[in-house]
Amino acid sequence: MEAITFPNGPITMAGNLCLPADFDPESSYPAVVTVHPGGGVKEQVAGLYASRFAEQGFVALAYDASFQGESGGEPRFLEDPYARVEDVRAAVDHLQSLPYVDPGRIGALGVCAGGGYAVGAALTDHRIKALTTVSAVNIGTSFRRGWYGTDSDAAAVPTLQALARQRTAEAAEGAEPTYLPYVPAEPDATTPRDLAEAHDYYLTPRAQHPNAQNKFLFTKSVSRILTFDAFHMVEDLLTQPVLIVAGSEAGSLWMSTELHGRARGPKQLVVVEGGAHMDFYDVPKYVDQAVAEAVSFFREHLVAAQD
């Protein structure tokens, strides 16, 4: 693994580039960009998948989102879906600049919100030849309709009213910016299982990292998130092959099945029996299955891309 930086417009991105054990700089390799969840950093699940792909002969790049982790960008702790999609494109730019990466054999894998961002990038960046999502979340839809997707989009209106009040306080009254948590700081009996397990992943020694501080700017992030739809025009623009992996017990499963139902190109939905949303972050049984499915998928479709 090499710690690297690469440009994304005016922002310097920080990444970890994972190379095969028998790496030969004179050879030409397929490559995969791995996109981390909202609130995550490259050292967590995205880095785990990148390292596993490298073990299977791929060049793989995990990176911190712009405005987050070790990547640049101000203000800090901004979760901007449109910037997150552009991050994926910038990562592809960097991979294509490497002499040992075949520019025609680049795929993307995203986990949770990173899955939605990877879809959003693939819609308009057809340098991404194959796409995999794991426990996919369409962050804008999830923010509007709730974790289980049972609310209407209009349920977001009170949040917009609170956002307006806070923005006025900051602009007119000099109030300090406020932050929201990605995962519950103190889960209770009403917390969905997946989010309680997300607390365990991000906020305990299980996978806690100092660069993942479980906060994002309220006004500047939510105003962008609530109108974002990672699946917008997926029926028409997503022509690349897509593999969708999710657990049968995940509260987020509805977003994976929606993506599968709407995609019109080559597609495969793998629902892993017994798996919950967070199981695919670091539970060996589920990570192993997701990696095996993705490696087989990328080998088939990135080799085909070369042909």
Contacts in CASP RR format, 6 or more apart in sequence:
PFRMAT RR
TARGET T0000
AUTHOR 0000-0000-0000
METHOD contacts of the structure
MODEL  1
MEAITFPNGPITMAGNLCLPADFDPESSYPAVVTVHPGGGVKEQVAGLYA
SRFAEQGFVALAYDASFQGESGGEPRFLEDPYARVEDVRAAVDHLQSLPY
VDPGRIGALGVCAGGGYAVGAALTDHRIKALTTVSAVNIGTSFRRGWYGT
DSDAAAVPTLQALARQRTAEAAEGAEPTYLPYVPAEPDATTPRDLAEAHD
YYLTPRAQHPNAQNKFLFTKSVSRILTFDAFHMVEDLLTQPVLIVAGSEA
GSLWMSTELHGRARGPKQLVVVEGGAHMDFYDVPKYVDQAVAEAVSFFRE
HLVAAQD
1 16 0 8 1.000
1 17 0 8 1.000
1 18 0 8 1.000
1 19 0 8 1.000
1 51 0 8 1.000
1 54 0 8 1.000
2 16 0 8 1.000
2 17 0 8 1.000
2 19 0 8 1.000
3 14 0 8 1.000
3 15 0 8 1.000
3 16 0 8 1.000
3 17 0 8 1.000
4 14 0 8 1.000
4 15 0 8 1.000
4 16 0 8 1.000
4 17 0 8 1.000
4 61 0 8 1.000
4 94 0 8 1.000
5 12 0 8 1.000
5 13 0 8 1.000
5 14 0 8 1.000
5 15 0 8 1.000
6 12 0 8 1.000
6 13 0 8 1.000
6 15 0 8 1.000
6 63 0 8 1.000
6 90 0 8 1.000
6 91 0 8 1.000
6 93 0 8 1.000
6 94 0 8 1.000
7 13 0 8 1.000
7 90 0 8 1.000
7 93 0 8 1.000
7 94 0 8 1.000
8 66 0 8 1.000
8 71 0 8 1.000
8 86 0 8 1.000
8 87 0 8 1.000
8 90 0 8 1.000
9 90 0 8 1.000
10 73 0 8 1.000
11 66 0 8 1.000
11 67 0 8 1.000
11 71 0 8 1.000
11 72 0 8 1.000
11 73 0 8 1.000
12 71 0 8 1.000
12 72 0 8 1.000
13 63 0 8 1.000
13 64 0 8 1.000
13 66 0 8 1.000
13 71 0 8 1.000
13 72 0 8 1.000
13 87 0 8 1.000
13 90 0 8 1.000
13 91 0 8 1.000
13 94 0 8 1.000
14 42 0 8 1.000
14 63 0 8 1.000
14 64 0 8 1.000
14 69 0 8 1.000
14 70 0 8 1.000
14 71 0 8 1.000
14 72 0 8 1.000
15 42 0 8 1.000
15 61 0 8 1.000
15 62 0 8 1.000
15 63 0 8 1.000
15 64 0 8 1.000
15 70 0 8 1.000
15 71 0 8 1.000
16 42 0 8 1.000
16 43 0 8 1.000
16 47 0 8 1.000
16 50 0 8 1.000
16 61 0 8 1.000
16 62 0 8 1.000
16 63 0 8 1.000
17 59 0 8 1.000
17 60 0 8 1.000
17 61 0 8 1.000
18 47 0 8 1.000
18 50 0 8 1.000
18 51 0 8 1.000
18 53 0 8 1.000
18 54 0 8 1.000
18 59 0 8 1.000
18 60 0 8 1.000
18 61 0 8 1.000
18 62 0 8 1.000
19 54 0 8 1.000
19 59 0 8 1.000
20 29 0 8 1.000
20 54 0 8 1.000
20 55 0 8 1.000
20 56 0 8 1.000
20 57 0 8 1.000
20 58 0 8 1.000
20 59 0 8 1.000
21 54 0 8 1.000
21 55 0 8 1.000
23 100 0 8 1.000
24 100 0 8 1.000
25 99 0 8 1.000
25 100 0 8 1.000
26 100 0 8 1.000
27 100 0 8 1.000
28 100 0 8 1.000
28 101 0 8 1.000
28 102 0 8 1.000
29 57 0 8 1.000
29 58 0 8 1.000
29 59 0 8 1.000
29 100 0 8 1.000
29 101 0 8 1.000
29 102 0 8 1.000
29 105 0 8 1.000
30 57 0 8 1.000
30 58 0 8 1.000
30 59 0 8 1.000
30 101 0 8 1.000
30 102 0 8 1.000
30 105 0 8 1.000
30 106 0 8 1.000
30 107 0 8 1.000
30 298 0 8 1.000
30 299 0 8 1.000
30 302 0 8 1.000
30 303 0 8 1.000
30 306 0 8 1.000
31 58 0 8 1.000
31 59 0 8 1.000
31 60 0 8 1.000
31 61 0 8 1.000
31 95 0 8 1.000
31 98 0 8 1.000
31 101 0 8 1.000
31 102 0 8 1.000
31 105 0 8 1.000
31 106 0 8 1.000
31 107 0 8 1.000
32 50 0 8 1.000
32 53 0 8 1.000
32 58 0 8 1.000
32 59 0 8 1.000
32 60 0 8 1.000
32 61 0 8 1.000
32 106 0 8 1.000
32 107 0 8 1.000
32 108 0 8 1.000
32 109 0 8 1.000
32 298 0 8 1.000
33 60 0 8 1.000
33 61 0 8 1.000
33 63 0 8 1.000
33 88 0 8 1.000
33 91 0 8 1.000
33 92 0 8 1.000
33 95 0 8 1.000
33 106 0 8 1.000
33 107 0 8 1.000
33 108 0 8 1.000
33 109 0 8 1.000
33 118 0 8 1.000
33 128 0 8 1.000
34 46 0 8 1.000
34 47 0 8 1.000
34 49 0 8 1.000
34 50 0 8 1.000
34 53 0 8 1.000
34 60 0 8 1.000
34 61 0 8 1.000
34 62 0 8 1.000
34 108 0 8 1.000
34 109 0 8 1.000
34 110 0 8 1.000
34 111 0 8 1.000
35 46 0 8 1.000
35 84 0 8 1.000
35 87 0 8 1.000
35 88 0 8 1.000
35 108 0 8 1.000
35 109 0 8 1.000
35 110 0 8 1.000
35 111 0 8 1.000
35 114 0 8 1.000
35 115 0 8 1.000
35 117 0 8 1.000
35 118 0 8 1.000
36 42 0 8 1.000
36 44 0 8 1.000
36 45 0 8 1.000
36 46 0 8 1.000
36 47 0 8 1.000
36 62 0 8 1.000
36 63 0 8 1.000
36 64 0 8 1.000
36 65 0 8 1.000
36 110 0 8 1.000
36 111 0 8 1.000
36 114 0 8 1.000
37 45 0 8 1.000
37 46 0 8 1.000
37 111 0 8 1.000
37 112 0 8 1.000
37 113 0 8 1.000
37 114 0 8 1.000
37 137 0 8 1.000
37 281 0 8 1.000
38 65 0 8 1.000
38 79 0 8 1.000
38 112 0 8 1.000
38 113 0 8 1.000
38 114 0 8 1.000
38 139 0 8 1.000
38 182 0 8 1.000
39 68 0 8 1.000
39 79 0 8 1.000
39 182 0 8 1.000
39 202 0 8 1.000
39 212 0 8 1.000
39 214 0 8 1.000
39 216 0 8 1.000
40 46 0 8 1.000
40 65 0 8 1.000
40 68 0 8 1.000
40 182 0 8 1.000
40 202 0 8 1.000
40 209 0 8 1.000
40 212 0 8 1.000
41 64 0 8 1.000
41 68 0 8 1.000
41 69 0 8 1.000
41 70 0 8 1.000
41 209 0 8 1.000
41 211 0 8 1.000
41 212 0 8 1.000
42 50 0 8 1.000
42 62 0 8 1.000
42 63 0 8 1.000
42 64 0 8 1.000
42 69 0 8 1.000
42 70 0 8 1.000
43 209 0 8 1.000
43 211 0 8 1.000
44 201 0 8 1.000
44 207 0 8 1.000
44 209 0 8 1.000
44 212 0 8 1.000
44 281 0 8 1.000
45 111 0 8 1.000
45 207 0 8 1.000
45 280 0 8 1.000
45 281 0 8 1.000
45 282 0 8 1.000
46 62 0 8 1.000
46 63 0 8 1.000
46 110 0 8 1.000
46 111 0 8 1.000
47 62 0 8 1.000
48 281 0 8 1.000
48 282 0 8 1.000
48 287 0 8 1.000
49 60 0 8 1.000
49 62 0 8 1.000
49 109 0 8 1.000
49 111 0 8 1.000
49 134 0 8 1.000
49 287 0 8 1.000
49 290 0 8 1.000
49 291 0 8 1.000
49 294 0 8 1.000
50 60 0 8 1.000
50 61 0 8 1.000
50 62 0 8 1.000
51 60 0 8 1.000
52 287 0 8 1.000
52 291 0 8 1.000
52 295 0 8 1.000
53 60 0 8 1.000
53 109 0 8 1.000
53 291 0 8 1.000
53 294 0 8 1.000
53 295 0 8 1.000
53 298 0 8 1.000
54 60 0 8 1.000
56 291 0 8 1.000
56 295 0 8 1.000
58 295 0 8 1.000
58 298 0 8 1.000
59 95 0 8 1.000
59 98 0 8 1.000
59 100 0 8 1.000
59 101 0 8 1.000
61 91 0 8 1.000
61 94 0 8 1.000
61 95 0 8 1.000
63 71 0 8 1.000
63 87 0 8 1.000
63 91 0 8 1.000
64 70 0 8 1.000
64 71 0 8 1.000
64 211 0 8 1.000
65 71 0 8 1.000
65 79 0 8 1.000
65 83 0 8 1.000
65 84 0 8 1.000
65 87 0 8 1.000
66 72 0 8 1.000
66 73 0 8 1.000
66 78 0 8 1.000
66 80 0 8 1.000
66 83 0 8 1.000
66 84 0 8 1.000
66 86 0 8 1.000
66 87 0 8 1.000
67 73 0 8 1.000
67 74 0 8 1.000
67 75 0 8 1.000
67 76 0 8 1.000
67 77 0 8 1.000
67 78 0 8 1.000
67 79 0 8 1.000
67 80 0 8 1.000
67 83 0 8 1.000
68 76 0 8 1.000
68 77 0 8 1.000
68 78 0 8 1.000
68 79 0 8 1.000
68 211 0 8 1.000
69 211 0 8 1.000
69 212 0 8 1.000
70 211 0 8 1.000
75 177 0 8 1.000
75 217 0 8 1.000
75 220 0 8 1.000
77 179 0 8 1.000
77 213 0 8 1.000
77 215 0 8 1.000
77 216 0 8 1.000
77 217 0 8 1.000
77 221 0 8 1.000
78 216 0 8 1.000
78 217 0 8 1.000
78 220 0 8 1.000
78 221 0 8 1.000
79 139 0 8 1.000
79 216 0 8 1.000
79 217 0 8 1.000
79 221 0 8 1.000
79 224 0 8 1.000
79 225 0 8 1.000
80 220 0 8 1.000
80 221 0 8 1.000
80 224 0 8 1.000
81 117 0 8 1.000
81 139 0 8 1.000
81 140 0 8 1.000
81 224 0 8 1.000
81 225 0 8 1.000
81 228 0 8 1.000
81 230 0 8 1.000
82 224 0 8 1.000
82 228 0 8 1.000
84 113 0 8 1.000
84 114 0 8 1.000
84 117 0 8 1.000
85 117 0 8 1.000
85 120 0 8 1.000
85 121 0 8 1.000
85 230 0 8 1.000
86 121 0 8 1.000
87 117 0 8 1.000
88 108 0 8 1.000
88 117 0 8 1.000
88 118 0 8 1.000
88 120 0 8 1.000
88 121 0 8 1.000
88 125 0 8 1.000
88 128 0 8 1.000
89 121 0 8 1.000
89 125 0 8 1.000
92 106 0 8 1.000
92 108 0 8 1.000
92 121 0 8 1.000
92 125 0 8 1.000
92 127 0 8 1.000
92 128 0 8 1.000
95 101 0 8 1.000
95 103 0 8 1.000
95 106 0 8 1.000
96 103 0 8 1.000
96 106 0 8 1.000
96 127 0 8 1.000
102 306 0 8 1.000
103 127 0 8 1.000
104 127 0 8 1.000
104 129 0 8 1.000
104 302 0 8 1.000
104 305 0 8 1.000
104 306 0 8 1.000
105 129 0 8 1.000
105 302 0 8 1.000
105 303 0 8 1.000
105 305 0 8 1.000
105 306 0 8 1.000
106 127 0 8 1.000
106 128 0 8 1.000
106 129 0 8 1.000
106 302 0 8 1.000
107 128 0 8 1.000
107 129 0 8 1.000
107 130 0 8 1.000
107 131 0 8 1.000
107 132 0 8 1.000
107 298 0 8 1.000
107 302 0 8 1.000
108 118 0 8 1.000
108 121 0 8 1.000
108 122 0 8 1.000
108 128 0 8 1.000
108 130 0 8 1.000
108 131 0 8 1.000
108 132 0 8 1.000
109 115 0 8 1.000
109 118 0 8 1.000
109 131 0 8 1.000
109 132 0 8 1.000
109 133 0 8 1.000
109 134 0 8 1.000
109 294 0 8 1.000
110 116 0 8 1.000
110 117 0 8 1.000
110 118 0 8 1.000
110 132 0 8 1.000
110 133 0 8 1.000
110 134 0 8 1.000
110 136 0 8 1.000
111 133 0 8 1.000
111 134 0 8 1.000
111 135 0 8 1.000
111 280 0 8 1.000
111 281 0 8 1.000
112 134 0 8 1.000
112 135 0 8 1.000
112 136 0 8 1.000
112 137 0 8 1.000
112 252 0 8 1.000
112 277 0 8 1.000
113 137 0 8 1.000
113 139 0 8 1.000
114 133 0 8 1.000
114 136 0 8 1.000
114 137 0 8 1.000
115 133 0 8 1.000
115 134 0 8 1.000
115 136 0 8 1.000
115 137 0 8 1.000
115 230 0 8 1.000
116 133 0 8 1.000
116 136 0 8 1.000
116 137 0 8 1.000
116 138 0 8 1.000
116 139 0 8 1.000
116 230 0 8 1.000
116 231 0 8 1.000
117 139 0 8 1.000
117 230 0 8 1.000
118 128 0 8 1.000
118 131 0 8 1.000
118 132 0 8 1.000
118 133 0 8 1.000
119 131 0 8 1.000
119 133 0 8 1.000
119 136 0 8 1.000
119 138 0 8 1.000
119 230 0 8 1.000
119 231 0 8 1.000
119 234 0 8 1.000
119 238 0 8 1.000
119 242 0 8 1.000
119 259 0 8 1.000
120 230 0 8 1.000
120 231 0 8 1.000
121 128 0 8 1.000
122 128 0 8 1.000
122 131 0 8 1.000
122 238 0 8 1.000
122 240 0 8 1.000
122 242 0 8 1.000
123 232 0 8 1.000
123 233 0 8 1.000
123 234 0 8 1.000
123 237 0 8 1.000
123 238 0 8 1.000
124 237 0 8 1.000
126 239 0 8 1.000
126 240 0 8 1.000
128 240 0 8 1.000
129 240 0 8 1.000
129 241 0 8 1.000
129 301 0 8 1.000
129 302 0 8 1.000
129 305 0 8 1.000
130 240 0 8 1.000
130 241 0 8 1.000
130 242 0 8 1.000
130 243 0 8 1.000
130 297 0 8 1.000
130 298 0 8 1.000
130 301 0 8 1.000
130 302 0 8 1.000
130 305 0 8 1.000
131 238 0 8 1.000
131 240 0 8 1.000
131 241 0 8 1.000
131 242 0 8 1.000
131 243 0 8 1.000
132 242 0 8 1.000
132 243 0 8 1.000
132 244 0 8 1.000
132 245 0 8 1.000
132 293 0 8 1.000
132 294 0 8 1.000
132 297 0 8 1.000
132 298 0 8 1.000
133 242 0 8 1.000
133 243 0 8 1.000
133 244 0 8 1.000
133 245 0 8 1.000
133 246 0 8 1.000
133 256 0 8 1.000
133 259 0 8 1.000
134 245 0 8 1.000
134 246 0 8 1.000
134 280 0 8 1.000
134 290 0 8 1.000
134 294 0 8 1.000
135 245 0 8 1.000
135 246 0 8 1.000
135 247 0 8 1.000
135 250 0 8 1.000
135 252 0 8 1.000
135 256 0 8 1.000
135 277 0 8 1.000
135 278 0 8 1.000
135 280 0 8 1.000
135 281 0 8 1.000
136 244 0 8 1.000
136 246 0 8 1.000
136 252 0 8 1.000
136 255 0 8 1.000
136 256 0 8 1.000
136 259 0 8 1.000
137 252 0 8 1.000
137 255 0 8 1.000
138 229 0 8 1.000
138 230 0 8 1.000
138 231 0 8 1.000
138 255 0 8 1.000
138 258 0 8 1.000
138 259 0 8 1.000
139 225 0 8 1.000
139 228 0 8 1.000
139 230 0 8 1.000
140 225 0 8 1.000
140 226 0 8 1.000
140 227 0 8 1.000
140 228 0 8 1.000
140 229 0 8 1.000
140 230 0 8 1.000
141 149 0 8 1.000
141 229 0 8 1.000
141 230 0 8 1.000
141 231 0 8 1.000
141 255 0 8 1.000
142 149 0 8 1.000
142 252 0 8 1.000
142 255 0 8 1.000
143 156 0 8 1.000
143 159 0 8 1.000
143 222 0 8 1.000
143 225 0 8 1.000
143 226 0 8 1.000
144 151 0 8 1.000
144 153 0 8 1.000
144 155 0 8 1.000
144 156 0 8 1.000
144 226 0 8 1.000
145 151 0 8 1.000
145 152 0 8 1.000
145 153 0 8 1.000
145 155 0 8 1.000
146 155 0 8 1.000
147 192 0 8 1.000
147 194 0 8 1.000
147 195 0 8 1.000
147 251 0 8 1.000
147 252 0 8 1.000
148 192 0 8 1.000
148 251 0 8 1.000
148 254 0 8 1.000
149 254 0 8 1.000
156 226 0 8 1.000
159 222 0 8 1.000
159 226 0 8 1.000
160 226 0 8 1.000
163 218 0 8 1.000
163 219 0 8 1.000
163 222 0 8 1.000
163 223 0 8 1.000
166 175 0 8 1.000
166 178 0 8 1.000
166 218 0 8 1.000
166 219 0 8 1.000
167 219 0 8 1.000
167 223 0 8 1.000
169 175 0 8 1.000
170 176 0 8 1.000
170 177 0 8 1.000
170 219 0 8 1.000
177 217 0 8 1.000
177 218 0 8 1.000
177 219 0 8 1.000
178 217 0 8 1.000
178 218 0 8 1.000
178 219 0 8 1.000
179 215 0 8 1.000
179 216 0 8 1.000
179 217 0 8 1.000
179 218 0 8 1.000
180 215 0 8 1.000
180 216 0 8 1.000
180 218 0 8 1.000
180 221 0 8 1.000
180 222 0 8 1.000
181 214 0 8 1.000
181 215 0 8 1.000
182 198 0 8 1.000
182 202 0 8 1.000
182 214 0 8 1.000
182 215 0 8 1.000
182 216 0 8 1.000
183 195 0 8 1.000
183 198 0 8 1.000
183 199 0 8 1.000
183 201 0 8 1.000
183 202 0 8 1.000
183 203 0 8 1.000
183 214 0 8 1.000
184 191 0 8 1.000
184 195 0 8 1.000
184 196 0 8 1.000
184 198 0 8 1.000
184 199 0 8 1.000
185 199 0 8 1.000
185 203 0 8 1.000
185 214 0 8 1.000
187 195 0 8 1.000
187 196 0 8 1.000
187 199 0 8 1.000
191 199 0 8 1.000
192 251 0 8 1.000
193 249 0 8 1.000
193 251 0 8 1.000
193 276 0 8 1.000
194 250 0 8 1.000
194 251 0 8 1.000
194 252 0 8 1.000
194 276 0 8 1.000
194 277 0 8 1.000
194 278 0 8 1.000
197 276 0 8 1.000
197 277 0 8 1.000
197 278 0 8 1.000
198 277 0 8 1.000
198 278 0 8 1.000
200 206 0 8 1.000
200 278 0 8 1.000
201 207 0 8 1.000
201 278 0 8 1.000
201 281 0 8 1.000
201 282 0 8 1.000
202 208 0 8 1.000
202 212 0 8 1.000
202 214 0 8 1.000
203 214 0 8 1.000
206 282 0 8 1.000
207 281 0 8 1.000
207 282 0 8 1.000
231 258 0 8 1.000
231 259 0 8 1.000
231 262 0 8 1.000
234 259 0 8 1.000
234 262 0 8 1.000
234 263 0 8 1.000
235 262 0 8 1.000
235 263 0 8 1.000
235 264 0 8 1.000
236 264 0 8 1.000
238 263 0 8 1.000
238 264 0 8 1.000
238 265 0 8 1.000
239 264 0 8 1.000
239 265 0 8 1.000
240 265 0 8 1.000
240 266 0 8 1.000
240 301 0 8 1.000
241 265 0 8 1.000
241 266 0 8 1.000
241 267 0 8 1.000
241 268 0 8 1.000
241 297 0 8 1.000
241 301 0 8 1.000
242 259 0 8 1.000
242 263 0 8 1.000
242 265 0 8 1.000
242 266 0 8 1.000
242 267 0 8 1.000
242 268 0 8 1.000
243 267 0 8 1.000
243 268 0 8 1.000
243 270 0 8 1.000
243 293 0 8 1.000
243 294 0 8 1.000
243 297 0 8 1.000
244 256 0 8 1.000
244 259 0 8 1.000
244 260 0 8 1.000
244 267 0 8 1.000
244 268 0 8 1.000
244 269 0 8 1.000
244 270 0 8 1.000
245 256 0 8 1.000
245 270 0 8 1.000
245 272 0 8 1.000
245 280 0 8 1.000
245 289 0 8 1.000
245 290 0 8 1.000
245 293 0 8 1.000
245 294 0 8 1.000
246 252 0 8 1.000
246 253 0 8 1.000
246 256 0 8 1.000
246 257 0 8 1.000
246 269 0 8 1.000
246 270 0 8 1.000
246 271 0 8 1.000
246 272 0 8 1.000
246 277 0 8 1.000
246 280 0 8 1.000
247 253 0 8 1.000
247 271 0 8 1.000
247 272 0 8 1.000
247 273 0 8 1.000
247 274 0 8 1.000
247 275 0 8 1.000
247 276 0 8 1.000
247 277 0 8 1.000
247 279 0 8 1.000
247 280 0 8 1.000
247 286 0 8 1.000
248 271 0 8 1.000
248 272 0 8 1.000
248 273 0 8 1.000
248 274 0 8 1.000
248 275 0 8 1.000
249 274 0 8 1.000
249 275 0 8 1.000
249 276 0 8 1.000
250 256 0 8 1.000
250 275 0 8 1.000
250 276 0 8 1.000
250 277 0 8 1.000
251 276 0 8 1.000
251 277 0 8 1.000
252 277 0 8 1.000
253 271 0 8 1.000
256 269 0 8 1.000
256 271 0 8 1.000
257 269 0 8 1.000
260 267 0 8 1.000
260 269 0 8 1.000
261 267 0 8 1.000
266 301 0 8 1.000
268 297 0 8 1.000
270 293 0 8 1.000
272 280 0 8 1.000
272 286 0 8 1.000
272 289 0 8 1.000
272 290 0 8 1.000
275 286 0 8 1.000
279 285 0 8 1.000
279 286 0 8 1.000
280 286 0 8 1.000
280 287 0 8 1.000
280 290 0 8 1.000
281 287 0 8 1.000
END
